[in-house]
Amino acid sequence: MSGRAQLMWDEAVTGYDFGRGHPMDPVRLALTRSLVGAFGLDRVVDVVAAKPAGESTLRLVHREDYIEAVKAASAEPAAADQSYGLGTVDDPAFAGMHEVSALIAGQSVGAAEAVWRGDVDHAVNFAGGLHHAMPGAASGFCIYNDASLAIARLLELGAERVAYVDVDVHHGDGVQAAFWDDPRVLTISLHEHPRTLFPQTGWPEEVGAGAGEGAAVNVALPAGTGDAGWVRAFHAVVPELVADFRPQVLVTQHGADTHFEDPLAHLAVSLDAQRAVQVACHELAHEYAGGKWVALGGGGYEVVDVVPRSWTHLVAIAAGREVLPETVVPEGWRQEVFARTRQLGPGRMTDGRWPVGWASWDGGYDPADRLDQAVLATRRAVFPLRGLLP
């Protein structure tokens, strides 16, 4: 199921830098791009640097006053208006913030345009996936919501059904908010339960409103959920809803912070399970969306051991040149890791948990199991609204 693929990349995206000590270290982007190159994947995809999103594009999602506040903070960081979420601990203002945020947004919008036009089947922007930004505020390390902007651009181009699947450990609240009452966009988020993690939203009862009721889907997973439960929950909810919705384009967000080494969250998912879900999203795009797939990055704060390997797998899957889990990581890349970070890089493209074992929902469920309770809550809240059996 390989297809023509495009990798969105501009070295300038590494300027998305909140400063020393901030969890979102841009070295994760540089090391990912380097690992992609070390495997020769940049020779089998089109590497494209799209233009930054202009103001008319940004206004598809964001309020004009917010865009002006970002530009002002970008020009004078010390004067950032915190009422817009700028200049905070999570989202410190920095010089050039507007320009680099618009560039990342432009990469995701460009990816969506290329896929919609049919220039390529798949497009990846691992610098994107900044899913917390709201129409009028920064939030959770996110200034402009490139995922929402990509979807809004698809709608502007004439798409009538876009499915968005978010497997970041944090709830995709900004994308849900942008399309809360829009039946053309199905948003599905699998994330750690809001009781234990930012942004404290994403309850199963959040199902959309008005014409969009039933188009917002949330699977709130118990802290500590590991590979078998995470993959089981994905397959118990996502494929049936995507099959019913029949999207014209599938947009997915692949935050790597579900990993057991991630310092900011509490799931226990391996690189191998992340890869399994990436493969599943690729298959869903081909089965239900004519192969049209836009794949984005997202969170991920173990910036050496996890993020580069996870997103390199994503690029490889999109390129139709999967990197086998047991593959040895190129020594040249490991040397670069040490030179940049003084850390030892991982030795293989696996955590040693491949193949990932999980039990299908079709085989039954345990009403006393916390993971199955989470899945049941989602199915009962949403499936009847879509005419499906819970």
N, C-alpha and C positions, 0 to 999 in steps of 0.2 A: 504493500500500500504506500510505496514511496511516491512523492510528488515533487514538483518544482518548489523550491524553498528559497526564502529570502531571510537574511539576518540583518536586522537594523543595528547599525553601529556607527558611532562618531566618538572619537577619543575624548571629545569635549564633555561627554556625559559624566566622566569621572570628576568633573568640577562640581557635581552635586555633593557638596561636602559641608556638613554641619560643624566640622571642627574636631580637634583632638579630643579623644575620649568619648565621642558620640558613637552609639552602637552601629549606626549605618555608615560604616567605613567604606569609602569608594574603592578601596583596594579589592573588594569583592568583585567589582565589575571588571577591573583591569586583569585580575587573575583568571576570571572566567573567559574573557576574550583571549587571553594568552593560551589557556588550556584548549579552547576550541581550535586555535591555530596549531597547537602541538599535535593534535590528532588529524590535522589536515582537513578539518571540516569546512574551513573558510574557502577551500578550493572546490567544494561541491555544492555550495550555496552562493547566491548572489549577495554580496555584502554591500549594503546601501546606507548612505547617510542622508536621511530626509531633512527637510527644512524645519526650523522651529515652528511650532504652532503660532499663527498670527492671532491678533486680538479677536477677529470675527470667529475664528475656530474656538478659542478659549471661551468665548461667550456662549457657545452651544451648551455649556454646563455651568460656567462660573459667572457670578455677578460682576458687573463692570466696576463697582466700587471695590470689590475684593481684588480684582486684577490691578487696579490703580494702587491699592495698599501694598501689594507684592512688589510692584515696580518701585514704589517709594522706599520700601525696606531694602530692596536690592541696591538702590543708589546710596542709601544712608542707613546701614544696618542698626546703628545705635538708636535710631528714632523709630524703629518698627512698632507698629500699632498692635499691641497684644490683644485687643478686642477682636482681631481677625485671626488669632492663633499664631501670630508671627512674633519672633523674638522671645519665645518661651523655651523651657528646658527641652521639650520634645522637638521643637521646630525653631532653632536659633536662626536669626537672620544673618545672611552673609552677602558680601558683595557679589553681584552677578547672579543672585538667586533667581530672579525672574527669567533671565536669559537661558540658564541651564535647565530650569524646570520646563520652560516652553520647548526647549530642544527635546527633552525626553518625551513630552507630550506629542511633539511632532513626529517622533519616531513611531509611536504607537498609532497615530492617525495615518501616517504613511503606510504602515503595515496593513491597516484595515483597508485603505484605498487600493493597494496592490492586490490584495486577496479578492476584494469585491469586483475589481476590473477583470480579474482572471489572469493577471500578469504572472502570478504564482498561485500555488495551492495553499501553501503554508508560509507564515511569516512570524518571526520570533523577535521580540524586543525584551531581552532579559533586564535591561535597565528600567523598564516600566513596571506596571503593576502597582502603582502608588494609589491604593484603593481607599484610603481614609479621607482624602481631601474632600471637603464639602463645597457646595456652590459658593458659599460666602466665608469660608474659613479653612486655614491649614489645620491638619490634625495628624497625629501619629506618624511623624517623619515625612508627611506627604504635603506638597505645596499645590500642585495641579494634578487633578485626577485623570491621568492619561487613559486609564481603562474606560472610564465613562465617556471621555472625549472620543475615543475610537468608536465606541458603540453609537454615540450621537452622530458621528460622521457617517457611519453606515446607514443610519436611519435617514439622514439628510440625502444620501445618495439613492434612496429608494428601498432599502431593506425593510421588510415587513415583519420579520421574525429573527431576532438575534438572541442566542442563548449565551449566558455568561456563567462559567463555573469557576469558583474560587476555592482553592484548597490551602490557602495560607492559614497559619494557626490562628490568626486574628480575623474577626468577622469583617467581611467586605462591606462595611457600613456606608461608605461614600457612594459606591455604585448602586447599592440598594436604594439609597435616598434619592439618587438622580432619576431613577425609573420606577419609583414607588407606585405610581398609579398608571403606568404605561404598559398595556397588555402586549405590546410588540417586543418587549424585552423580558426574558425569563432569567432571573438572577438566582443562582444556587450557591450557597456558601457552606462549606464544612469547616468548622473551627472549634477551638477549645471553648468550653462553656463560659458564658459571660459572667458567671459567678466568680470565676477565678482569673479572668484575663481581660485586659483592655480590648475593645472599647466598652465593655459591659452591655453590648447589644448583640442581637442575633439569636433571640429566643425563637423557638419553633412557632410560637403564636404570631410572629411578625410575618404576615403573608401578603402584604400589599394592600391597596385600597382602591375603591371605585372600580373603574374598568380593569385595573391591574390586580384586583384581588385574586390571589392564587398564583401570581407571577413572581412572588418573592418566596424563597425557600431557604430555611436555615436548619442545619444539623449541628446541634450544640453538643460536642463530645466531652465526656468526662476527662478531667485531668488524669494523665497517666495512660491514656489510650495508646496502644502499640500497633504494630504492623497489621496483625490479623483483624483487629477491630476497625482500624482506620480504613483499610481496603474494603472490608465487609460493608461498612457504612456507606462508602462511596457507591458501591455496586447495588446496594439496597435502595438507593434513592435516585442517583443521577441518570443511569441509562433509561429507566422507564419514563422519567419526565422528559428527557431529551427526545426520546422516540415519539412521545405524544405531541411535543411542541413542534417537531420537524423544523429546526432553525435553518435559515439560509446561510448563516455563518455561525461558527462556534468560536467564542472568545474565552480563553482560559487564563487563570492567574495561578502561578506556581511558586508562591512563597515557600522558601526552604526552611522556615522556622518551625515547622512541625517536628524537626529532627530532635533526637534525644540529647544531642550535644548543644542545642540552642540555649543561650543564656537567658532569654527573655520569656520563655513559655514553659509549658509543663506536659506536652505530649511526648511520646516515646517512640517516634516513627524513625525508621532507618532510611538511608539513601536508596536502598533497594525497593522499599515500598513507594517512595516518591517516584522512582522510575516506573514502577508498575502502573501507577495512576497516570503518569505522562503517556505511557503506551495506550492506556484505556481511553484517554482524551483524544489521542490521534485516531484510534479506531472509531470513536463516536463521530468525529468529524467526517470520516469517510462514509460511515453507514447512514448518517442522518443529515449531513450538511453539505453534501456534494464535495467533500474534501476540503472545504473552505475553513481554515483554522488560523486564528491569530493567537499566539501564545506569548504570555508576558511573564516577567519575573515577579518580584514582590519583596516580602520580608526575607530575613535570613541573616543571622548575626554571628554565626560561627563561620567567619569569612574566609578561612583557609581550608579547613577540612571538609566542609559541607557544601557551601554555596557554589564554588566553581565546578565541583563534580556534578552536582545536581543539575545545574543549568547547561552544562556541557552535554549531559545525557539528553536534555530537552532539545537542544539544537540538533544533536545527532538523530534523534527520532524524527524531527521535522524534515531533516535532510534525507531520510531513508537510508542512513548509514549508521545504524545503531552500534554503539560501543558496548561490547559484551561486558557484563559486570566484573568478570575475572580479569579483565584487561589491566596490564601494568601501566601505571601513570608514567608518562615520559620523564626521564631523569632530568632533562633540560628544564622542564617546568618546575620540578621540585627544587632545583637550584635557584630558579627565579624566586620561588616562594621564600626560600631562606634569605636571599639577598634583600628582598623587600620587607620581610616581617620578622626575621630571625626565628621563625618557626619551621619545624620539619613538616613537609607536605605529606599527604596520604600516599600510600604505596600502590593501591589498586582502586578501580572504579566501583567498588562494592564495600559494604559493611559486613559482608559475609553472611547475608541473610537471604540470598537469592537461591532458588525461587521463593517468592513470598507465599506462604500458605494462608488461606482464609476460607471461611465457610459461607456458602451462598445463602442469601435470605430465603430463597425458594425452598431450602431444606428445613425451614422452620425457625422459630425464635424462642428465646427464654425470657418470659416476662419479668423474671427476677434479676436479669443481667442488666447492669447499668448502661452498657453500650447499646443493647437491644432496646432498652427503654428510650434512649435518645432517638434512635431510628424510628421507633413506633410513634413518638411524639410528633416528629416531623411528618410522617406519612399520614397520621390522623388529622393533622392541622391543614395539610395542603392537598393531598390526593383527592379527597371528595370534591374540593372546589374545582378540580380539573376533570371531574367525571371518572376518576380512577378509584379502584378499590384500595383501601388503606392496608 
